[in-house]
Amino acid sequence: MTLIVLITTITASVVSFFFLDKVYEASTKLVLVKGGDKDIQYNDVLLNQRLVKTYSEIASSRTIADEVIRNLNLNMSYGEFSGKVQVTSIRDTEVIEIKVQDTNPQLAARIANELSEVFIRRIHEFIKKENVQILDYAVIPTNPIKPRPMLNITIAFVLGVMIGVGLVFLLEYLDNSVKGPDDVEKRLNLPVLGAVPLMEGNENQLKLITMKDPKSPISEAYRMLRTNIQFSNLDNELKTILVTSSGPAEGKSTSISNLAVTMVNMGHKVLLIDADLRKPQIHKIFNLDNDAGMTNILMGEKIENVVHSISGMKLDIITTGPIPPNPSEILGSKAMKNFIEQCKEKYDIILIDSPPVAVVTDAAVLSKITDGTLFVVAAGQTTMDIAMKAKDMLDKVQAKVIGVLVNKVNIERKKYQYYYSYYLED
């Protein structure tokens, strides 16, 4: 909105000061006076009003205009001339005012004075009465009446604000993206287990912020997510958790990595598996090589030969390894199920990163062999249609969706400012 206001205001300023011609206005005033004919009743108000209106029409006539054009040798048509001249009768008086506007102030004054004199001569010829006199002659104007830069700028500013506000409301109305936790609970009918604020800064710093800045609002949001996951299903143990999203670039890989760190900080022995065989990210986040990984294990390699142990933490990571040509078949194989069962014996929590569920079927396949699925949506990015489509796909395979993580929440929105203000004050 600010940009629109600036554009309209600056445009109006530039046009008013540099492109619009300055227009000057000169004016003469004529007055009806009592003539020598005793038959004319000048005290009759109605007659005076009619007479003034009649004279005003005569002053605006083509006959008067053509004579003025000839007398002054003006190179203009009657239409151009009449566009410059305005003849009005001043209300409740016997005064006629002739106004002339032109970009040349001298010419405006000459036309006004010449028109007055021609008009008076014609009136004397038409009705044989000398009952009109010039009250004020036109003087050369020094200040233009147009353009009026400050007025134009003010109008442009107000117009810019109106357009900006209207555009904001229009975009808000047309925007079908998820705005925040409220939209998720209302439209998807799923519990919100966490809301991670959108924060600007160093990208590498933010990827593992729970390790590099554990006191930040984002780190606290991930700890709240961890706590809510623990209490989301008290009756059934959540040992294997699948994390997916509706579409790409919604932050699921970053979220699962930070969730893993927070669970390790609770004393759990955690295994993080990158099962995104389309666009793996975990090895990039933790700066690990991806020469060998999960696909090697499924082909017979031992887990201990490919697992990456994070120094000083009870966190192990298995990257994807070489990308196969048939990811869905690999993830849905018996070998994959046996691999997960084997991991359960060694770890307290197993977190599995998978491709977006609305893009490929990998997440739907993996959801059948895990205890629960965490669904990630990005506020202001994920459209509600795509999110609902992804949820429907998970419902069709009877995935155990434990809840939703709303990522990239704009805390500038008033309804979320109070939510995070406690942590931002530190």
C-alpha positions in Angstrom: 0.0 0.0 0.0 2.9 2.4 0.9 4.3 1.8 -2.6 1.1 2.7 -4.3 0.7 5.9 -2.2 4.3 6.9 -3.1 3.8 6.2 -6.8 0.6 8.3 -7.0 2.0 11.1 -5.0 5.3 11.3 -6.8 3.5 11.0 -10.2 1.1 13.9 -9.3 4.1 16.0 -8.2 6.1 15.5 -11.3 3.2 16.0 -13.6 2.0 19.1 -11.8 5.4 20.8 -11.7 6.9 19.8 -15.0 4.3 18.7 -17.5 1.1 20.6 -17.0 0.9 24.1 -18.6 0.3 27.0 -16.3 -3.1 28.6 -16.9 -3.9 32.2 -16.0 -7.3 33.8 -15.6 -8.3 37.4 -16.3 -11.7 38.8 -15.6 -13.8 41.9 -16.3 -17.0 43.0 -14.6 -20.0 44.7 -16.3 -22.8 46.4 -14.5 -26.3 47.3 -15.6 -27.1 51.0 -15.0 -30.3 53.0 -15.3 -30.6 54.5 -18.9 -32.4 57.4 -20.2 -35.6 55.5 -21.1 -38.1 56.0 -18.3 -40.1 53.0 -19.5 -37.6 50.5 -18.2 -38.3 49.7 -14.6 -34.9 49.0 -13.0 -36.4 48.6 -9.6 -38.2 45.5 -10.9 -36.1 42.7 -9.6 -37.6 40.1 -11.9 -36.9 42.2 -15.0 -33.4 42.9 -13.9 -32.6 39.2 -13.4 -34.0 38.3 -16.8 -32.1 41.2 -18.4 -28.8 40.1 -16.8 -29.3 36.5 -18.0 -30.1 37.7 -21.5 -27.0 39.9 -21.6 -24.9 36.9 -20.4 -26.2 34.8 -23.3 -25.4 37.6 -25.8 -21.9 38.0 -24.4 -21.4 34.2 -25.0 -22.7 34.2 -28.5 -20.8 33.3 -31.7 -21.4 36.9 -33.1 -19.5 38.5 -30.2 -16.8 35.8 -30.2 -16.1 36.1 -34.0 -15.7 39.8 -33.7 -13.2 39.5 -30.9 -11.3 36.9 -32.8 -11.1 39.3 -35.8 -10.2 42.3 -33.8 -7.3 40.6 -32.0 -6.2 38.5 -35.0 -6.5 35.3 -33.0 -5.6 32.1 -34.7 -8.4 30.0 -33.1 -11.8 28.6 -33.9 -15.1 29.6 -32.1 -14.9 26.3 -30.2 -11.4 27.0 -28.9 -12.4 30.6 -28.0 -15.6 29.6 -26.2 -13.5 27.0 -24.2 -11.5 29.9 -22.8 -14.4 32.2 -22.0 -16.9 32.0 -19.2 -19.7 34.5 -18.8 -21.7 34.4 -15.6 -24.2 36.7 -13.8 -23.4 37.2 -10.1 -26.4 36.1 -8.1 -28.7 38.7 -6.7 -26.8 41.6 -8.4 -26.9 43.4 -11.7 -23.3 42.5 -12.4 -22.0 40.3 -15.2 -18.5 38.7 -14.9 -16.5 37.7 -17.9 -13.6 35.3 -17.2 -10.9 34.3 -19.7 -8.4 31.5 -19.2 -5.2 31.1 -21.2 -1.6 30.0 -20.9 -0.6 33.5 -21.9 -1.6 36.0 -19.1 -1.3 39.0 -21.4 -3.6 37.4 -24.0 -6.1 36.5 -21.3 -6.4 40.1 -20.2 -6.7 41.4 -23.8 -9.5 39.0 -24.7 -11.4 39.8 -21.5 -11.2 43.6 -22.1 -11.9 43.3 -25.9 -14.9 41.0 -25.3 -16.4 43.5 -22.8 -16.0 46.4 -25.2 -17.4 44.5 -28.2 -20.3 43.3 -26.0 -21.2 46.8 -24.9 -21.1 48.2 -28.5 -23.4 45.3 -29.6 -25.9 45.9 -26.8 -26.1 49.6 -27.8 -26.7 48.6 -31.4 -29.3 45.9 -30.6 -31.5 47.7 -28.1 -30.4 51.3 -28.5 -29.8 51.7 -24.9 -26.6 52.6 -23.0 -27.4 50.6 -19.9 -24.2 48.5 -19.5 -20.9 49.8 -18.4 -17.5 48.3 -17.5 -17.2 48.1 -13.8 -13.7 46.6 -13.7 -11.2 46.2 -16.5 -9.1 43.0 -16.7 -5.5 43.3 -15.5 -2.7 40.9 -16.4 -2.7 38.0 -13.9 0.6 37.2 -12.2 -0.3 33.9 -10.6 -1.6 30.9 -12.4 -4.9 29.3 -11.3 -3.9 25.9 -12.7 -2.3 23.6 -12.1 -2.6 23.6 -8.3 0.3 21.3 -7.3 -0.6 21.0 -3.6 -4.2 20.2 -4.4 -3.2 17.6 -7.0 -0.7 16.1 -4.6 -3.3 15.9 -1.8 -5.8 14.3 -4.1 -3.2 11.9 -5.4 -2.3 11.0 -1.9 -5.9 10.3 -0.8 -6.5 8.4 -4.0 -3.4 6.4 -3.5 -4.5 5.5 0.1 -7.9 4.5 -1.2 -6.5 2.4 -4.0 -4.0 0.8 -1.6 -6.6 0.0 1.0 -8.9 -1.4 -1.6 -6.1 -3.5 -3.1 -5.2 -4.9 0.3 -8.7 -5.9 1.0 -9.0 -7.4 -2.5 -5.8 -9.4 -2.2 -6.9 -10.5 1.3 -10.2 -11.6 -0.2 -8.6 -13.4 -3.1 -5.8 -14.9 -1.1 -6.6 -18.5 -0.4 -3.4 -19.3 1.5 -3.3 -20.5 5.1 -2.9 -17.5 7.3 -2.2 -19.1 10.6 -3.3 -21.7 13.1 -6.9 -20.6 13.1 -7.3 -21.4 9.4 -5.9 -24.9 9.9 -8.2 -25.8 12.8 -11.3 -24.3 11.1 -10.7 -25.6 7.5 -8.7 -28.8 7.9 -10.3 -29.9 11.2 -6.9 -30.9 12.6 -5.2 -29.9 15.8 -2.3 -27.4 15.6 0.6 -28.8 17.5 2.9 -25.9 16.9 3.3 -22.6 15.1 6.8 -21.5 14.1 7.2 -17.7 13.5 8.7 -16.4 10.3 12.1 -14.8 11.1 14.6 -13.1 8.9 18.3 -13.7 9.2 21.2 -15.9 8.2 19.7 -18.9 6.4 22.4 -21.3 7.8 21.8 -20.0 11.3 18.1 -20.5 11.1 18.2 -24.1 9.7 19.5 -25.5 13.0 18.5 -22.7 15.3 17.7 -25.0 18.2 21.4 -25.8 18.3 22.8 -22.4 17.4 20.4 -20.1 19.3 18.3 -22.2 21.8 16.9 -19.1 23.5 15.3 -17.7 20.3 11.5 -17.5 19.8 11.8 -20.1 17.0 13.7 -22.6 19.3 10.9 -22.1 21.9 8.3 -22.8 19.2 10.0 -26.1 18.4 10.1 -27.1 22.1 6.4 -26.4 22.3 5.9 -28.6 19.2 7.9 -31.4 20.9 5.8 -31.1 24.1 2.5 -31.1 22.2 3.5 -34.2 20.2 4.3 -36.0 23.4 0.8 -35.2 24.8 -1.0 -35.7 21.5 -1.5 -39.4 21.8 -1.1 -40.6 25.4 -2.8 -44.0 24.8 -0.5 -45.1 22.0 3.2 -44.8 21.9 4.6 -42.5 19.1 7.9 -44.0 18.4 8.0 -43.5 14.6 6.8 -40.1 13.3 6.6 -39.2 9.7 6.9 -35.5 8.8 5.5 -34.3 5.4 4.0 -31.3 3.9 1.4 -30.5 1.2 4.0 -28.9 -1.2 7.6 -28.1 -1.7 9.6 -25.4 0.2 7.3 -25.3 3.3 10.1 -26.0 5.7 9.4 -29.6 6.6 13.1 -30.7 6.5 14.2 -27.8 8.6 11.3 -28.4 11.0 12.1 -32.1 11.5 15.8 -31.4 12.0 15.1 -28.9 14.8 12.4 -31.2 16.3 15.0 -34.0 16.4 17.4 -31.7 18.4 14.7 -30.7 20.9 13.8 -34.4 21.4 17.5 -35.2 22.0 17.6 -32.5 24.6 14.9 -34.3 26.5 17.2 -37.3 26.8 15.8 -39.4 24.0 18.0 -41.4 21.7 16.8 -40.1 18.3 17.3 -41.4 14.8 16.5 -39.0 11.9 16.0 -40.6 8.5 15.9 -38.8 5.3 13.3 -40.7 3.2 12.8 -37.8 0.7 14.1 -39.7 -2.4 13.0 -36.8 -4.6 14.8 -33.8 -3.1 16.8 -34.8 0.0 17.8 -31.9 2.3 18.9 -33.4 5.7 22.5 -34.0 4.6 22.7 -30.3 3.6 21.2 -29.1 6.9 23.7 -31.1 9.0 26.6 -30.7 6.5 27.0 -34.5 5.9 28.0 -36.5 2.9 25.3 -38.4 1.1 27.4 -41.1 -0.6 25.7 -43.9 1.3 22.4 -44.0 3.2 19.0 -45.5 3.5 18.9 -46.9 -0.1 22.2 -48.8 0.7 20.6 -50.3 3.8 17.6 -51.5 1.8 20.0 -53.2 -0.6 21.7 -55.1 2.2 24.2 -52.7 3.8 24.4 -52.7 7.6 23.0 -49.7 9.4 26.1 -49.0 11.4 28.1 -48.6 8.2 26.1 -45.7 6.9 24.7 -44.0 10.0 26.0 -40.5 10.9 26.4 -39.8 14.7 26.3 -36.2 15.7 29.1 -35.4 18.1 28.1 -34.7 21.7 24.4 -35.7 21.1 22.3 -38.8 21.2 21.3 -38.1 17.6 22.0 -40.4 14.6 21.2 -39.5 11.0 20.7 -41.7 8.0 20.7 -39.8 4.8 19.0 -41.0 1.6 22.0 -42.4 -0.2 22.0 -42.8 -3.9 18.6 -41.8 -5.5 16.8 -44.8 -7.1 14.6 -44.5 -10.2 11.6 -45.9 -8.4 11.3 -44.2 -5.0 7.7 -45.1 -4.3 8.3 -48.8 -4.8 11.5 -48.7 -2.7 9.6 -47.0 0.2 6.7 -49.3 0.0 8.8 -52.4 0.0 9.0 -55.1 2.7 12.7 -54.2 3.1 11.7 -50.7 4.2 9.3 -52.0 6.7 11.9 -54.4 8.1 14.4 -51.5 8.3 12.0 -49.4 10.4 11.3 -52.3 12.7 15.0 -52.9 13.1 15.6 -49.2 14.0 12.8 -49.4 16.7 15.0 -51.7 18.7 17.8 -49.2 19.0 16.2 -45.8 19.3 13.6 -44.1 21.4 12.3 -41.8 18.7 12.5 -42.2 14.9 11.7 -39.2 12.8 11.3 -39.7 9.0 11.4 -36.9 6.5 9.3 -37.6 3.4 8.4 -35.8 0.1 5.3 -33.5 0.0 2.2 -35.6 0.1 0.3 -33.6 -2.6 3.2 -34.0 -5.1 4.0 -37.8 -5.0 2.7 -40.8 -3.2 5.8 -41.5 -1.1 4.4 -39.9 2.1 1.2 -41.8 1.8 3.1 -45.1 1.5 5.3 -44.3 4.5 2.4 -43.3 6.6 1.2 -46.9 6.7 4.4 -48.1 8.6 4.7 -45.2 11.1 2.9 -44.5 14.3 1.9 -40.9 13.4 2.2 -38.3 10.8 3.0 -34.6 11.4 1.7 -32.4 8.6 3.6 -29.1 7.9 1.9 -26.1 6.2 3.5 -22.7 5.5 1.5 -19.7 6.5 1.0 -17.3 3.6 2.3 -19.9 1.1 0.3 -23.1 1.3 -3.1 -22.6 -0.4 -6.0 -24.1 1.4 -7.0 -26.1 -1.6 -3.6 -27.8 -1.8 -3.7 -28.4 2.0 -7.1 -30.0 1.9 -6.1 -32.1 -1.1 -3.1 -33.4 0.8 -5.2 -34.1 3.9 -7.7 -36.1 1.7 -4.8 -38.2 0.3 -3.6 -39.0 3.9 -7.2 -39.8 4.9 -7.6 -42.2 2.0 -4.7 -44.4 3.2 -5.9 -44.0 6.8 -2.8 -42.2 7.9 -2.6 -41.4 11.6 -2.3 -37.6 11.4 -1.4 -36.4 14.9 -1.6 -32.8 14.0 -0.3 -29.8 12.0 2.8 -27.6 12.3 2.1 -24.2 11.0 5.4 -22.8 9.7 6.5 -19.3 8.7 3.7 -17.6 10.8 3.8 -13.8 10.3 4.0 -12.5 13.9 3.4 -8.9 12.5 -0.3 -9.9 12.4 -1.9 -8.5 15.5 -3.6 -11.8 16.4 -0.2 -13.5 16.7 1.9 -10.7 18.3 0.7 -11.4 21.8 1.4 -15.1 21.3 5.1 -14.6 20.7 5.6 -11.3 22.7 6.7 -13.2 25.8 9.7 -14.8 24.1 10.6 -11.7 22.1 11.0 -9.6 25.2 14.0 -11.6 26.4 
